[in-house]
């Protein structure tokens, strides 16, 4: 299996700040691997909320996470300020896969790179449904060639 290339900032369409927390560090004095998945969730859902595409607890259709993954290139630790780069890697009828990079604030290369897939569901039935058109239009704007 070939290790993925370490992405730079040009691989992402937008960036969101992520502040490390004291509790993020593990006994090895770096951010524990599972914390990165929380960063992914925070970055994507924060962007959706900021763009008025998600109202937690109220939106009738929303994305639920069905798959994630991460490749680590360099450790980060509290109290470093980070940035999460976001891009759309794949946009389907009912799902979207994001590419996410975790960077030191202003850093040129990602310290970690991951993927994060949402399947959109009807909130009442929890069954997959088409991505709403306003959400789709915004997601198309996150595609990076």
CORWOQUI-V477057 format. One line per field, one symbol per residue. ss: DSSP state (@ for helix, = for strand, . for the rest). phi: phi as a letter, one per 30 degrees, with the letter a starting at -180 (. if undefined). Layout:
BEGIN
ss: ???
phi: ???
END
This chain:
BEGIN
ss: .......=@@@..======..@@@=.....=...@@@@@@@@@@@@@@@@..........============........===========...==========....=..===========.....=....@@@@@@@@..=..
phi: .ddddddcdddbdabbdbcdbedddcdcibddeddedddeeddddddddedhcbbeibddbaccdcabaacccadbadcddbbcdbbcdabcdbbbcccbcccdeiddbddbbbbacccdbdddcicebddeeddedddedcdcd
END
